[in-house]
Amino acid sequence: MRKHVLGPIFFIFLLSIPARSLAQSQSSVRGELGGTVVDSSKAVVAGASVAISGPTGNASTMTDAQGEFLFSALIPGNYAVKVEKTGFKAASVQNVEVQINKKASIQV
């Protein structure tokens, strides 16, 4: 009886190995886009809304207490970044290039 139980479990384990390799290879062809949002006096702006659009589609996040933001696992290509916060003028940056295994860093 044990041979019948262990056989299928071992087979499932072997099938899962290529799936893990595929997931790892897909993440290795991605990049990141991050940066810092500051005001005109170069003070960081926490809680600003940051939106991107590009090959991955659209995504948004908020800046943290240090005014920083990060978008991970992006398809390489050019992205547009728009930053907004009540009381501040909206800002945008066009054509931010995300490359494979690199982090594109901007200050807005």
HUURDA-V58717 format. One record per residue. RES is the residue in one small letter. SS is DSSP state (~ for helix, > for strand, _ for the rest). Layout:
{{RES | SS} {RES | SS}}
This chain:
{{m | _} {r | ~} {k | ~} {h | ~} {v | ~} {l | ~} {g | ~} {p | ~} {i | ~} {f | ~} {f | ~} {i | ~} {f | ~} {l | ~} {l | ~} {s | ~} {i | ~} {p | ~} {a | ~} {r | ~} {s | ~} {l | ~} {a | ~} {q | ~} {s | ~} {q | ~} {s | ~} {s | _} {v | _} {r | >} {g | >} {e | >} {l | >} {g | >} {g | >} {t | >} {v | _} {v | >} {d | _} {s | _} {s | _} {k | _} {a | _} {v | >} {v | _} {a | _} {g | _} {a | _} {s | >} {v | >} {a | >} {i | >} {s | >} {g | >} {p | _} {t | _} {g | >} {n | >} {a | >} {s | >} {t | >} {m | >} {t | _} {d | _} {a | _} {q | _} {g | _} {e | >} {f | >} {l | >} {f | >} {s | >} {a | >} {l | >} {i | >} {p | _} {g | >} {n | >} {y | >} {a | >} {v | >} {k | >} {v | >} {e | >} {k | _} {t | _} {g | _} {f | _} {k | _} {a | _} {a | >} {s | >} {v | >} {q | >} {n | >} {v | >} {e | >} {v | >} {q | _} {i | _} {n | _} {k | _} {k | >} {a | >} {s | >} {i | >} {q | >} {v | _}}
